[in-house]
């Protein structure tokens, strides 16, 4: 995959794109005519106040929620309505806000779960313990260990997630998404519960991933967002109210009003001082 800056964003085919996506739940519009693109090697931040529609957007991108209208495209091909496991097979991986780790499995086995699409041996090979299945399992476990080592947590491979501090469990969840070497890594509030030092380490990791994949990031910690994202899309009540480089979005009047209830002059959204 091209590294950031190798192919101009204006000419490169987006890794992933949404066009005119609308999602309603009963009488509530969660997303309304949302457009976005993730370029090769780009870190795209999706931000907005609580209830803005960020989680719904991620669920649509992963195939868990089907849009009422609009289309999804993966490297130029229409994937609207494609089921989650098929999207994962195409190269989309995601972390969850709630971690989603299996406490009855070791850290290593939790990460191996993320390699399901990379397994070569079939069901019967595993059931009958054929040599091919053993070789495949060994290959997957070596790959999972390499990812744990990359994230600096290989020493915890044999431990169980429930015995680890929260920050390390976040790393395990990230390793499970990263191990399959996806083309698009979707991070859902990866910095929640982390210290400043841990957040800096996370930021450095996300920045380093540009050479290997695109990243779509939902995050409330604005320091992290401003430091690692190439572009931002801002949602409010399900609509895109701003998009652009972080410095442009930070000073956008609509963003100030959505987050702070003030306009660009420091007045409240009603116009009062």
GUDOGU-147953 format. One record per residue (C-alpha): residue in one letter; z, x, y; chain. Coordinates in pm, 1 decimal. Each point is the difference from the previous one (the first is absolute). Example, Ala and Ser with C-alpha at 12.3 -4.5 7.8 and 13.67 -1.06 7.14 Angstrom:
type | pz | px | py | mol
a | 780.0 | 1230.0 | -450.0 | A
s | -66.0 | 137.0 | 344.0 | A
This chain:
type | pz | px | py | mol
x | 0.0 | 0.0 | 0.0 | A
x | -77.7 | 132.2 | 350.3 | A
x | 291.9 | 131.5 | 198.5 | A
x | 92.9 | -156.9 | 332.0 | A
x | -254.5 | 92.2 | 261.5 | A
x | -268.5 | 110.3 | -246.7 | A
x | -194.2 | -324.0 | 39.5 | A
x | 16.4 | -184.3 | 334.3 | A
x | 189.4 | -326.5 | -45.7 | A
x | -281.6 | -188.6 | 172.9 | A
x | -256.7 | 103.8 | -266.2 | A
x | 206.6 | 30.1 | -319.5 | A
x | 12.2 | -295.1 | -236.8 | A
x | 358.7 | -129.8 | 8.1 | A
x | 202.6 | 53.3 | -314.9 | A
x | 137.0 | -349.7 | 48.5 | A
x | -75.6 | -280.0 | 244.9 | A
x | 105.0 | -354.2 | 79.3 | A
x | -221.6 | -236.3 | 195.4 | A
x | 107.9 | -335.3 | 141.5 | A
x | 293.5 | -34.2 | -241.6 | A
x | 206.0 | -316.0 | 42.5 | A
x | 293.0 | -97.6 | -222.6 | A
x | 201.2 | -320.2 | 27.3 | A
x | 308.9 | -114.3 | -187.7 | A
x | 35.6 | -372.6 | 40.4 | A
x | -13.9 | -59.1 | 373.8 | A
x | 80.5 | 363.6 | 85.9 | A
x | -274.8 | 244.3 | 89.8 | A
x | 113.7 | 341.8 | -124.5 | A
x | -321.6 | 183.3 | 93.2 | A
x | -270.2 | -118.9 | 236.0 | A
x | -349.3 | 155.8 | 13.0 | A
x | 129.4 | 349.8 | -71.8 | A
x | -246.7 | 290.3 | 6.0 | A
x | 91.1 | 358.4 | -87.7 | A
x | -155.9 | 312.0 | -147.0 | A
x | 149.5 | 307.1 | -166.9 | A
x | -225.7 | 303.8 | 36.7 | A
x | -16.2 | 287.3 | -251.6 | A
x | 291.1 | 239.7 | 46.5 | A
x | 163.1 | -223.9 | 261.3 | A
x | 360.9 | -110.5 | 37.7 | A
x | -10.4 | -356.7 | 133.7 | A
x | 324.7 | -155.5 | 118.6 | A
x | 53.1 | -376.9 | -9.1 | A
x | 285.5 | -94.7 | 229.6 | A
x | 146.0 | -308.7 | 160.6 | A
x | 325.4 | -194.4 | 43.7 | A
x | 175.0 | -162.3 | -296.2 | A
x | -204.7 | -293.4 | -124.3 | A
x | -324.1 | 136.6 | 143.6 | A
x | -183.5 | -17.9 | -334.2 | A
x | 15.1 | 363.6 | -112.2 | A
x | 121.3 | -69.0 | -354.8 | A
x | -257.2 | -276.6 | -42.8 | A
x | -269.9 | 242.4 | 111.4 | A
x | 111.3 | 251.3 | -263.6 | A
x | 9.5 | -273.9 | -264.8 | A
x | -356.2 | -97.5 | 87.2 | A
x | -116.5 | 362.0 | -13.8 | A
x | 154.3 | 41.6 | -349.5 | A
x | -142.0 | -326.4 | -133.1 | A
x | 334.2 | -179.1 | -33.4 | A
x | -94.3 | -253.5 | 267.2 | A
x | -350.8 | -140.8 | 26.6 | A
x | -117.8 | -72.4 | 355.2 | A
x | -103.0 | -352.8 | 96.2 | A
x | -293.8 | 146.3 | 190.2 | A
x | -135.0 | 348.2 | 61.9 | A
x | -108.4 | 291.5 | -218.4 | A
x | 135.7 | 325.6 | -138.1 | A
x | -217.7 | 305.9 | -57.7 | A
x | 71.9 | 312.0 | -206.1 | A
x | -224.0 | 293.5 | 91.7 | A
x | -260.8 | -246.8 | 119.6 | A
x | 11.2 | -236.4 | -300.7 | A
x | 137.7 | -354.9 | 25.2 | A
x | 328.1 | -26.5 | -194.2 | A
x | 120.5 | -335.7 | 133.2 | A
x | 193.6 | -176.8 | -273.9 | A
x | 18.1 | 305.4 | -227.9 | A
x | 324.0 | -1.9 | -198.0 | A
x | 277.2 | 254.6 | 71.0 | A
x | -42.9 | 206.1 | -318.6 | A
x | -370.8 | 43.3 | 69.1 | A
x | 66.0 | 109.3 | 358.6 | A
x | 251.6 | 250.6 | -132.4 | A
x | -266.5 | 123.7 | -237.7 | A
x | -236.7 | 52.4 | 292.7 | A
x | 252.8 | 229.0 | 166.0 | A
x | 254.5 | -201.7 | 202.0 | A
x | 369.1 | 79.5 | -44.4 | A
x | 298.8 | -150.5 | 178.9 | A
x | 371.3 | 51.9 | 41.2 | A
x | 232.7 | -298.4 | 40.8 | A
x | 279.7 | -64.9 | 247.3 | A
x | 234.0 | -67.8 | -290.8 | A
x | -98.9 | 315.6 | -196.1 | A
x | -69.9 | -191.8 | -323.6 | A
x | 130.3 | 278.8 | -225.0 | A
x | 102.2 | -60.9 | -362.2 | A
x | 364.9 | 101.5 | -27.0 | A
x | -13.6 | 9.7 | -380.3 | A
x | -270.8 | 268.5 | 7.6 | A
x | 29.4 | 362.7 | 107.1 | A
x | -146.4 | 121.4 | 326.8 | A
x | -283.0 | 165.4 | -193.3 | A
x | -82.3 | -317.4 | -193.4 | A
x | 2.8 | -202.0 | 324.1 | A
x | -264.6 | 232.1 | 141.5 | A
x | -207.9 | -9.7 | -320.0 | A
x | -24.4 | -378.7 | 51.3 | A
x | -215.7 | 76.4 | 304.9 | A
x | -255.9 | 167.9 | -227.0 | A
x | -87.6 | -310.7 | -198.1 | A
x | -361.0 | 5.9 | 121.2 | A
x | -32.6 | 367.8 | -95.1 | A
x | 102.0 | -50.4 | -363.5 | A
x | -285.2 | 68.2 | -241.4 | A
x | 155.8 | -102.6 | -330.1 | A
x | -20.7 | -367.5 | -85.6 | A
x | 260.7 | -244.9 | -125.9 | A
x | -62.3 | 63.6 | -371.4 | A
x | 13.7 | 378.1 | 43.0 | A
x | 344.7 | -31.2 | 154.5 | A
x | 121.3 | -254.4 | -255.1 | A
x | -108.9 | 217.3 | -294.0 | A
x | 118.3 | 323.4 | 163.5 | A
x | -344.1 | 158.8 | -41.3 | A
x | -49.1 | 361.4 | 121.5 | A
x | -212.9 | -118.7 | 290.4 | A
x | 289.8 | -212.6 | 125.4 | A
x | 242.2 | 294.4 | -18.1 | A
x | -238.6 | 224.2 | 192.4 | A
x | -51.0 | -268.4 | 261.9 | A
x | 374.2 | -53.8 | 45.6 | A
x | 56.3 | 373.7 | 38.2 | A
x | -274.9 | 22.0 | 261.8 | A
x | 142.9 | -290.2 | 199.6 | A
x | 353.2 | 137.1 | -8.6 | A
x | -120.5 | 341.1 | 118.3 | A
x | -181.0 | -166.8 | 287.7 | A
x | 309.1 | -203.6 | 88.8 | A
x | 215.2 | 314.8 | -4.6 | A
x | -245.6 | 173.7 | 232.3 | A
x | 31.4 | -287.0 | 247.8 | A
x | 379.7 | 6.2 | -17.5 | A
x | -16.7 | 372.9 | 66.8 | A
x | -229.2 | -57.3 | 299.0 | A
x | 260.4 | -235.8 | 146.9 | A
x | 284.6 | 240.3 | -74.5 | A
x | 180.3 | -220.5 | -251.9 | A
x | -111.7 | 141.4 | -337.5 | A
x | 360.3 | 98.6 | -78.7 | A
x | 86.3 | -370.8 | -20.5 | A
x | -273.9 | -86.9 | -252.3 | A
x | 242.2 | -75.3 | -284.5 | A
x | 245.9 | -198.3 | 208.3 | A
x | -1.4 | -375.8 | 55.6 | A
x | -86.9 | -144.4 | 342.8 | A
x | 329.1 | -189.0 | 33.3 | A
x | 191.4 | 330.8 | -3.2 | A
x | -197.2 | 142.4 | 293.6 | A
x | 63.5 | -32.0 | 374.7 | A
x | -222.6 | -251.3 | 177.4 | A
x | -217.0 | 266.5 | 166.7 | A
x | -82.7 | 154.4 | -337.9 | A
x | -82.9 | -340.3 | -145.5 | A
x | -244.2 | -46.4 | 287.5 | A
x | -162.9 | 329.0 | -103.6 | A
x | -27.5 | -119.9 | -359.5 | A
x | -174.3 | -318.8 | 114.2 | A
x | -234.7 | 208.9 | 212.0 | A
x | -70.7 | 230.9 | -294.6 | A
x | -92.6 | -299.6 | -217.2 | A
x | -258.8 | -110.0 | 258.0 | A
x | -124.6 | 352.5 | 67.1 | A
x | -32.9 | 118.3 | -360.8 | A
x | -330.1 | -181.3 | -61.7 | A
x | -153.9 | 185.2 | 297.8 | A
x | -124.8 | -320.6 | 166.4 | A
x | -269.3 | -16.8 | 264.3 | A
x | 219.6 | -233.5 | 206.7 | A
x | 379.9 | 31.4 | 0.5 | A
x | 180.3 | -297.2 | 152.4 | A
x | 355.3 | 72.5 | 114.2 | A
x | 223.2 | -298.5 | 75.4 | A
x | 288.4 | 113.3 | 224.0 | A
x | 39.6 | 339.6 | -172.0 | A
x | 252.6 | 126.5 | 258.9 | A
x | 251.0 | -283.4 | -33.4 | A
x | 344.7 | 135.1 | -81.2 | A
x | -94.8 | 364.3 | 59.5 | A
x | 178.5 | 249.9 | 223.9 | A
x | -179.3 | 177.4 | 284.9 | A
x | -47.7 | 311.0 | -213.7 | A
x | -133.9 | -203.3 | -291.4 | A
x | -231.9 | -185.9 | 235.0 | A
x | -140.2 | 327.7 | 132.7 | A
x | -66.4 | 113.4 | -355.7 | A
x | -173.8 | -329.5 | -74.5 | A
x | -214.8 | 36.3 | 311.0 | A
x | -109.4 | 348.8 | -104.4 | A
x | -90.5 | -130.4 | -344.9 | A
x | -206.7 | -290.3 | 136.0 | A
x | -183.4 | 235.5 | 234.0 | A
x | -80.6 | 235.4 | -288.6 | A
x | -156.4 | -284.3 | -202.6 | A
x | -295.9 | -35.1 | 238.8 | A
x | -191.4 | 262.1 | -197.4 | A
x | 22.1 | -212.4 | -315.8 | A
x | 6.8 | -364.9 | 95.4 | A
x | 22.7 | -262.4 | 271.3 | A
x | 337.9 | -153.1 | 81.4 | A
x | 90.0 | -344.5 | 134.3 | A
x | 355.8 | -11.7 | 129.2 | A
x | 230.5 | -287.2 | 94.8 | A
x | 304.9 | 138.3 | 175.3 | A
x | 260.8 | -96.3 | 261.9 | A
x | 105.0 | 355.9 | 90.2 | A
x | -227.0 | 60.4 | 295.8 | A
x | 64.0 | 374.3 | 22.5 | A
x | -144.3 | 40.4 | -348.5 | A
x | -290.3 | -233.5 | 74.8 | A
x | -93.4 | 181.8 | 319.6 | A
x | 18.9 | 340.9 | -167.5 | A
x | -202.9 | -64.7 | -315.4 | A
x | -248.7 | -278.8 | 76.0 | A
x | -354.5 | 60.3 | 121.9 | A
x | -46.4 | -362.9 | 102.4 | A
x | 214.8 | -311.8 | 22.9 | A
x | -59.5 | -369.6 | -51.1 | A
x | 262.4 | -224.0 | 160.7 | A
x | 70.0 | -348.5 | -135.3 | A
x | 189.9 | -280.0 | 169.3 | A
x | 25.8 | -348.9 | -151.5 | A
x | -277.5 | 92.3 | -242.9 | A
x | -251.1 | 110.7 | 263.9 | A
x | -119.9 | 347.0 | 92.5 | A
x | 111.8 | 48.5 | 360.9 | A
x | -86.1 | 369.0 | 36.7 | A
x | -166.7 | 287.1 | -182.1 | A
x | -74.3 | 361.9 | 79.6 | A
x | 158.9 | 343.5 | 17.6 | A
x | 382.8 | 1.7 | 7.2 | A
x | 16.2 | 106.7 | 367.3 | A
x | -232.2 | -286.1 | 99.2 | A
x | 188.2 | -261.4 | -198.4 | A
x | 341.0 | 116.7 | 123.9 | A
x | -84.5 | -95.7 | 358.7 | A
x | -197.9 | -315.9 | -76.3 | A
x | 144.1 | -296.2 | 198.4 | A
x | -38.0 | -237.2 | -295.3 | A
x | 197.1 | 238.3 | -222.9 | A
x | 275.7 | 38.2 | 259.1 | A
x | 25.9 | -377.2 | 26.4 | A
x | 11.8 | -46.0 | -378.4 | A
x | 265.2 | 264.4 | -62.1 | A
x | 207.6 | -8.7 | 315.3 | A
x | -83.9 | -327.2 | 168.6 | A
x | -108.9 | 188.2 | 312.0 | A
x | -331.2 | 64.5 | 168.4 | A
x | -134.4 | 339.3 | 104.9 | A
x | 196.9 | -22.4 | 329.5 | A
x | 335.9 | -55.7 | -168.6 | A
x | 3.2 | -377.2 | 64.9 | A
x | 89.4 | -236.5 | -278.4 | A
x | -272.7 | -193.3 | -178.7 | A
x | 61.1 | -300.3 | 226.3 | A
x | -70.0 | 206.1 | 309.7 | A
x | 363.5 | 12.4 | 117.3 | A
x | 169.4 | 321.6 | 105.6 | A
